[in-house]
Amino acid sequence: MKISFIAHGKTADKRLDSLTQDYCGRISHYLPFEFLALPNLRNTKNLTRERQRQQEGEQLGRQLLAGDHLVLLDERGKLMRSLEFAQWLERKMSTLQGRLVFVAGGPYGFSADTYSKANEELSLSLMTFSHQMVRLFFVEQLYRALAILNGEPYHHE
């Protein structure tokens, strides 16, 4: 199984980007993994929030393949503890045929069309984080889940 993580926009903070890339490399030791940062939209000052969400959804749509299982990282999504996420991931890895694609939205979330295409929504927390920090938090949790599934001592519970 291949896992993809798609995020909107570039990370301006090089420290966050470096940590994110470190975890992406760790994940790649377990399975095929790709992280894709979609280009920043242009002239966002002239766009309504809804139009920005629509354009980001169009960018995302160009990256999706038939058979992808689309999971939106969304504050209204399902909350899981790390062990539950590892078990969820194990079930997906054993049952899905296509890619498992996680998406972190832009600053205003997702368009209605993107929600309609999604198979699931997961939340990283009841709190709101910047879309740049979500990248780091998500790849760390994905790495943690894979370490749990492989019986490695990274997670302590």
C-alpha positions in Angstrom: 0.0 0.0 0.0 1.1 3.5 -0.7 0.2 6.4 1.5 0.2 10.0 0.3 -0.1 13.2 2.3 -1.2 16.3 0.5 -1.1 19.8 2.0 -1.9 23.2 0.5 0.8 25.8 0.3 4.4 25.9 1.3 5.8 26.0 4.8 7.6 29.3 5.4 9.3 28.1 8.6 12.4 26.0 7.7 12.5 24.4 11.1 9.0 23.0 10.8 9.8 21.9 7.2 13.0 20.2 8.4 11.2 18.3 11.1 8.4 17.3 8.8 10.8 16.0 6.2 12.6 14.0 8.9 9.4 12.2 9.8 8.6 11.7 6.1 11.9 9.9 5.7 11.2 7.7 8.7 7.8 6.7 7.3 9.4 5.7 4.0 11.3 3.0 5.8 8.0 1.2 6.4 6.1 1.7 3.2 5.9 3.8 0.0 5.1 7.3 1.1 4.9 10.6 -0.6 4.4 14.1 0.8 3.1 16.7 -1.7 2.8 20.4 -0.9 0.5 22.0 -3.5 1.5 25.5 -4.7 0.2 28.5 -2.9 -2.8 30.1 -4.6 -2.1 33.5 -6.2 -4.0 36.7 -5.3 -5.8 35.3 -2.3 -6.5 38.8 -1.1 -8.9 39.1 -4.1 -10.6 35.7 -3.4 -13.5 35.0 -1.0 -13.0 32.3 1.4 -15.3 30.0 -0.5 -13.5 30.7 -3.8 -10.2 29.9 -2.1 -11.6 26.6 -0.8 -12.9 25.9 -4.3 -9.6 26.6 -6.0 -7.7 24.5 -3.4 -10.2 21.7 -4.1 -9.6 21.9 -7.8 -5.8 21.6 -7.1 -6.4 18.6 -5.0 -8.7 17.0 -7.5 -5.9 17.0 -10.1 -3.7 14.9 -7.7 -6.3 12.2 -7.0 -6.4 8.9 -8.8 -9.3 6.5 -9.3 -9.4 4.1 -6.3 -7.9 6.5 -3.8 -9.3 6.4 -0.3 -9.5 10.1 0.6 -9.2 11.1 4.3 -9.5 14.8 5.2 -7.8 16.1 8.3 -10.6 18.2 9.6 -11.5 19.6 13.0 -14.9 18.0 12.7 -13.4 14.5 11.9 -13.2 11.5 14.1 -10.8 11.7 17.1 -8.6 8.8 17.9 -5.8 8.1 20.4 -2.5 7.0 18.9 -3.1 3.3 19.5 -6.6 3.6 17.9 -5.1 5.3 14.9 -2.5 2.6 14.5 -5.3 -0.1 14.6 -7.3 2.0 12.1 -4.3 2.3 9.8 -3.6 -1.5 10.0 -7.2 -2.2 8.9 -6.9 0.2 6.0 -3.6 -1.3 5.0 -5.1 -4.8 4.9 -8.3 -3.9 3.0 -7.7 -1.0 0.6 -6.6 -1.6 -2.9 -5.6 2.0 -3.9 -3.7 4.7 -2.2 -4.6 6.0 1.2 -4.5 9.8 0.7 -4.6 12.2 3.7 -5.2 15.9 3.0 -4.5 18.9 5.2 -6.6 21.8 4.0 -5.7 25.4 3.6 -6.5 28.1 6.2 -10.2 28.1 5.5 -10.7 24.3 5.3 -12.3 22.4 2.5 -14.9 23.1 -0.2 -18.3 21.3 -0.2 -17.1 19.4 -3.3 -14.0 18.2 -1.5 -16.1 17.0 1.5 -18.4 15.1 -0.9 -15.3 13.3 -2.4 -13.9 12.3 0.9 -14.3 8.8 2.3 -13.5 9.8 5.9 -12.5 12.7 8.1 -10.1 12.5 10.9 -9.3 15.2 13.5 -5.9 15.6 15.1 -7.3 17.5 18.1 -10.2 19.5 19.4 -7.9 22.5 19.2 -7.1 24.3 16.0 -3.5 24.4 14.6 -1.9 26.3 11.8 -1.9 24.3 8.6 1.9 24.4 8.7 2.0 22.7 12.1 -0.6 20.2 11.2 1.9 18.7 8.7 4.4 18.0 11.4 1.8 16.7 13.8 0.3 14.4 11.2 3.5 12.9 9.9 4.7 12.3 13.5 1.5 10.5 14.3 1.7 8.4 11.1 5.3 7.5 12.0 4.1 6.6 15.6 1.4 4.4 14.2 3.8 2.5 12.0 6.3 2.1 14.9 3.4 0.7 17.0 2.4 -1.7 14.3 6.0 -2.9 13.9 6.5 -3.4 17.7 9.1 -0.7 18.0 9.7 1.2 21.3 8.8 4.7 20.0 5.4 4.8 21.7 5.1 4.4 25.4 1.7 3.5 27.0 
